[in-house]
Amino acid sequence: MSAVQIRFLPQRLMLKEKVEKTILKFRMLNRGDKLLVGVSGGPDSVCLVHILFQMKNDWGLVLYLAHLNHKLRGEESEEDALFVKELAERLKVPFCYGEVDVREEIKKRGLSEEEGARLLRYEFFFQTAEKLGIKKIALGHTRDDQVETVLMRLIKGAGLLGLRGIPHLREEKGFFIIRPLLGIWREEIISYLEKEKIGYRMDKSNLSSLHLRNRIRNELIPYLVKDYNPQIKEILANTAENLGLAYEYINRQGRRKFRSLTRIKNGRIIIPQEKLRTLPPILQREIFRIAIGELKGNLRRINYQHWKDFADFLEQRPTGSILDLPKGISVEKDKKDLVFFLKNCKD
């Protein structure tokens, strides 16, 4: 009987193989794709760039690096931008740069700093990708980001959609957002970069307790690991994956019902009340969410209380009632139908 041969793969190869498996599993890329890669300069996005660059020739990928300077950290923000520009030059990859005064913009839009920075970053990615004729945007979210997101949404209050965490692949505004590192832990990334002697930037604001995500990362998760369950991160990440599968099924069923039940007239979505009442509450809720998403393009600021208000509206409120929701969306109850509309589009 021959001895079993154990072959230790270089860490570089192992990490690349894990990322490629994720890409193949979720059908993130096709050979020859053009890809916009969001790069902050931090370890996660730098790792993503290097892995994709290793795949570039075998997959025939055309890469563009994109960096938005938020101007939130003064000179450090400028140094981040320069770091990403020099990274692009070393790899001989086109560099796409944008800058915005986040503090000024969030005042205009009435957003928090964290929410505003995220929204402006995605706007920049979408605008840049559109100019370049790119349909796929790669971001460096990790398995740790997944755990932090699930805990943050659980604390704030979220349904099945929120608790599934960050999706591996998501379509928005005609673009596909992919996250090839979502199966990789941050410690794996740091270890990889250090062993490969790859430099990266550290955002000192991540150490601050100002934002909820930072408190979850730096205080709550270490506390749960130490005092409750050393495997809590793995458990939460697996839970998010399972909830994601459940939500995908419910969403598919909801969309089928939405298409069969609804009609659209003059920008209004019309749903028969009695047919909606015959559906299980989970599908009623999904159709409610789909209708809002169709009208406003997203579900921001729609929460569980709005669903409860809608359920009460459907069952208890008299004909002629109107339910007002965030961002100018209203639902009117006539004799037979529920009519979803934007206030400025009713007439």
C-alpha positions in Angstrom: 0.0 0.0 0.0 1.6 3.3 -1.1 1.9 6.1 1.3 -0.4 9.1 0.9 1.3 12.0 -0.6 0.5 15.4 1.0 1.1 18.4 -1.2 1.2 21.9 0.4 0.0 24.5 -2.0 1.5 28.0 -1.8 -0.9 30.4 -0.1 -1.0 32.6 -3.2 -2.4 29.7 -5.2 -4.8 28.5 -2.5 -6.4 31.9 -2.1 -6.7 32.4 -5.9 -8.3 28.9 -6.2 -10.8 29.8 -3.4 -11.7 33.0 -5.2 -12.1 31.3 -8.5 -14.4 28.7 -7.0 -16.6 31.4 -5.7 -16.6 33.1 -9.1 -17.6 29.9 -10.8 -20.2 28.9 -8.2 -22.1 32.2 -8.5 -21.4 32.6 -12.2 -19.9 36.1 -11.6 -17.7 36.3 -14.6 -17.4 35.1 -18.2 -14.2 34.8 -20.1 -13.4 38.1 -21.8 -15.4 40.3 -19.4 -14.6 43.9 -18.9 -14.6 44.6 -15.2 -14.5 47.8 -13.1 -12.8 47.1 -9.8 -13.6 49.4 -6.9 -10.4 50.0 -4.9 -10.1 52.0 -1.7 -6.5 51.1 -1.1 -7.3 49.0 1.9 -6.2 45.4 2.2 -9.5 43.8 0.9 -9.7 45.8 -2.3 -5.9 45.5 -2.9 -6.1 41.7 -2.5 -9.0 41.6 -4.9 -7.1 43.6 -7.5 -4.1 41.2 -7.3 -6.2 38.1 -7.5 -8.1 39.4 -10.5 -4.8 40.4 -12.1 -3.5 36.9 -11.7 -6.6 35.6 -13.5 -6.5 38.3 -16.2 -4.7 36.3 -18.9 -6.4 32.9 -18.3 -9.8 34.5 -18.3 -9.1 37.2 -20.9 -10.3 39.9 -18.4 -10.1 43.6 -19.1 -9.6 45.4 -15.8 -10.2 49.0 -14.8 -9.4 50.3 -11.3 -11.8 52.9 -9.9 -11.2 55.1 -6.8 -13.5 57.7 -5.3 -11.8 60.3 -3.0 -14.4 61.1 -0.3 -12.3 63.9 1.1 -13.2 62.8 4.6 -9.7 62.3 6.0 -7.8 65.3 4.6 -4.2 64.4 3.6 -4.8 60.7 4.2 -7.6 60.6 1.6 -5.2 62.2 -1.0 -2.5 59.6 -0.1 -5.1 56.8 -0.6 -5.9 58.1 -4.1 -2.2 58.4 -5.0 -1.6 54.8 -3.7 -4.3 53.4 -5.9 -3.1 55.4 -8.9 0.4 54.0 -8.5 -1.0 50.5 -8.1 -2.8 50.9 -11.4 0.4 52.2 -13.1 2.5 49.2 -11.8 -0.1 46.7 -13.1 -0.5 48.7 -16.3 -4.3 48.9 -15.7 -6.4 52.0 -16.5 -7.2 54.1 -13.5 -10.5 55.9 -13.1 -10.6 58.6 -10.5 -13.3 60.7 -8.9 -13.7 63.0 -6.0 -16.6 64.4 -4.0 -17.0 66.4 -0.8 -19.1 63.9 1.1 -19.9 66.2 4.0 -21.3 68.8 1.7 -23.3 66.3 -0.3 -24.9 64.6 2.8 -26.0 68.0 4.0 -27.9 68.6 0.7 -29.4 65.1 0.7 -30.1 64.7 4.4 -28.1 61.5 4.8 -25.7 60.2 7.5 -22.0 60.2 6.7 -21.9 56.4 6.3 -25.0 56.2 4.2 -23.9 59.2 2.1 -20.4 57.9 1.4 -21.8 54.5 0.3 -24.4 56.1 -2.0 -22.0 58.5 -3.6 -19.4 55.7 -4.1 -22.0 53.6 -5.9 -23.1 56.5 -8.1 -19.5 57.0 -9.1 -19.1 53.3 -10.0 -22.3 53.3 -12.0 -21.4 56.5 -13.9 -17.9 55.3 -14.6 -19.0 51.9 -15.8 -21.6 53.4 -18.1 -19.0 55.7 -19.7 -16.7 52.7 -20.3 -19.4 50.4 -21.5 -18.8 48.0 -18.5 -21.6 45.9 -17.0 -19.8 44.3 -14.1 -18.4 46.0 -11.0 -16.2 44.0 -8.6 -16.0 45.0 -4.9 -13.8 43.6 -2.1 -16.3 42.7 0.6 -15.2 39.7 2.7 -16.7 37.1 5.0 -16.1 39.4 7.9 -18.1 42.2 6.2 -20.9 39.6 5.9 -20.9 38.9 9.6 -20.7 42.6 10.5 -23.6 43.4 8.2 -25.9 40.6 9.6 -25.3 41.8 13.1 -25.8 45.4 12.2 -29.1 44.7 10.5 -30.2 42.4 13.3 -29.6 45.2 15.8 -31.3 47.8 13.7 -34.2 45.5 12.8 -34.4 43.6 9.4 -36.5 41.0 7.7 -35.3 38.0 5.6 -33.9 40.2 2.9 -31.7 42.2 5.3 -30.6 39.2 7.3 -29.3 37.4 4.3 -26.5 39.9 4.4 -24.5 40.9 1.4 -25.3 39.0 -1.8 -22.4 37.5 -3.9 -24.0 38.8 -7.1 -26.6 41.6 -7.4 -28.1 43.5 -10.3 -28.7 47.2 -9.9 -29.5 49.8 -12.4 -28.5 47.5 -15.3 -25.1 46.6 -13.7 -23.9 43.5 -12.0 -22.1 43.9 -8.7 -19.9 41.0 -7.8 -18.1 40.2 -4.6 -15.5 37.5 -5.3 -13.9 37.7 -1.8 -17.2 37.1 0.1 -16.0 33.6 1.1 -12.7 34.8 2.4 -11.9 35.9 5.9 -10.0 39.1 6.5 -7.2 37.4 8.4 -6.6 35.2 5.3 -6.3 38.4 3.2 -3.9 40.1 5.6 -1.8 36.9 5.8 -1.7 36.7 2.0 -0.7 40.3 1.5 2.1 40.1 4.1 3.5 36.9 2.8 3.4 38.3 -0.8 4.9 41.6 0.5 2.0 43.5 -1.1 1.5 47.0 0.4 -1.9 48.5 1.3 -3.4 51.4 3.1 -5.0 51.4 6.6 -8.0 53.6 7.2 -7.5 54.8 10.8 -11.2 55.8 11.0 -12.0 52.1 11.2 -10.7 52.1 14.7 -13.2 54.8 15.7 -16.3 54.0 17.7 -18.3 56.7 16.0 -20.0 54.3 13.5 -22.1 51.3 14.4 -20.2 49.0 12.1 -16.9 49.9 13.7 -18.3 49.2 17.2 -19.7 45.8 16.0 -16.3 45.0 14.4 -14.0 46.2 17.2 -16.2 45.5 20.3 -19.2 43.3 19.8 -17.7 40.5 17.7 -14.6 40.0 19.9 -16.9 40.0 22.9 -19.2 37.3 21.4 -16.2 35.2 20.3 -14.6 35.4 23.8 -17.6 35.0 26.1 -20.2 33.2 24.0 -19.0 31.1 21.1 -15.5 31.0 19.4 -17.3 30.0 16.2 -19.9 32.8 16.2 -18.5 34.4 13.0 -18.7 31.1 11.1 -22.2 30.5 12.4 -23.4 34.0 11.4 -21.9 33.8 8.0 -23.5 30.4 7.4 -26.8 31.7 8.6 -26.7 34.6 6.2 -26.0 32.1 3.3 -28.9 29.9 4.3 -31.3 32.9 4.7 -30.1 34.1 1.3 -31.1 30.8 -0.3 -34.5 31.0 1.4 -35.0 34.6 0.3 -34.1 33.8 -3.3 -36.8 31.2 -3.5 -39.4 33.5 -1.9 -38.4 36.4 -4.2 -38.8 34.1 -7.3 -42.3 33.1 -6.2 -43.2 36.7 -5.3 -42.1 37.9 -8.7 -44.2 35.2 -10.5 -47.2 36.3 -8.5 -46.5 39.9 -9.0 -46.4 39.5 -12.8 -49.6 37.5 -12.8 -51.6 39.7 -10.4 -50.6 43.2 -11.3 -51.3 45.6 -14.1 -49.6 49.0 -14.7 -51.5 52.1 -15.8 -50.1 55.6 -16.1 -47.2 54.8 -13.9 -49.4 53.2 -11.2 -49.2 49.6 -10.0 -52.7 48.0 -9.5 -53.2 44.8 -7.5 -56.5 43.1 -6.9 -57.2 43.0 -3.1 -59.0 39.7 -2.9 -56.3 37.8 -4.9 -53.6 39.4 -2.7 -55.5 38.3 0.5 -55.5 34.6 -0.7 -51.7 34.5 -0.7 -49.5 33.5 2.4 -48.3 36.6 4.3 -44.7 36.0 3.3 -45.7 36.4 -0.4 -48.0 39.4 0.4 -45.0 41.0 2.0 -42.7 40.2 -1.0 -45.2 41.6 -3.5 -45.5 44.8 -1.3 -41.7 45.1 -1.5 -41.5 44.4 -5.2 -44.2 47.1 -6.0 -42.2 49.7 -4.0 -39.0 48.7 -5.7 -40.6 49.0 -9.1 -41.8 52.6 -8.3 -38.7 54.0 -6.5 -35.9 51.8 -7.7 -34.8 50.6 -4.2 -36.2 49.8 -0.8 -34.2 52.2 1.3 -36.1 53.6 4.3 -38.8 50.8 4.0 -38.8 48.8 7.2 -40.8 46.2 9.1 -43.2 48.9 10.5 -44.2 49.9 7.0 -45.1 46.3 6.2 -47.2 46.1 9.4 -49.0 49.3 8.4 -49.6 47.9 4.9 -51.0 44.6 6.3 -53.4 46.5 8.6 -54.3 48.8 5.6 -55.1 45.7 3.5 -57.3 44.0 6.1 -58.8 46.8 8.2 -58.9 50.2 6.5 -62.0 51.3 4.5 -62.4 51.9 0.8 -60.9 55.3 -0.1 -58.1 55.1 2.5 -54.6 56.1 1.5 -51.4 54.8 3.1 -48.4 57.1 2.8 -44.9 55.6 2.7 -41.4 57.1 2.6 -40.1 58.9 -0.5 -43.5 60.0 -1.8 -45.0 56.5 -2.3 -48.6 56.1 -1.5 -51.1 53.2 -1.7 -54.8 53.9 -2.3 -57.6 51.4 -1.5 -60.5 51.5 -4.0 -63.4 49.0 -4.1 -61.5 46.2 -5.7 -57.8 47.1 -6.0 -54.8 48.5 -4.2 -53.1 51.2 -6.2 -49.4 52.0 -5.6 -48.3 55.4 -7.0 -45.8 58.2 -6.6 -47.6 61.3 -5.4 -46.5 63.4 -8.4 -47.6 60.6 -10.8 -51.1 59.9 -9.7 -52.9 62.0 -12.3 
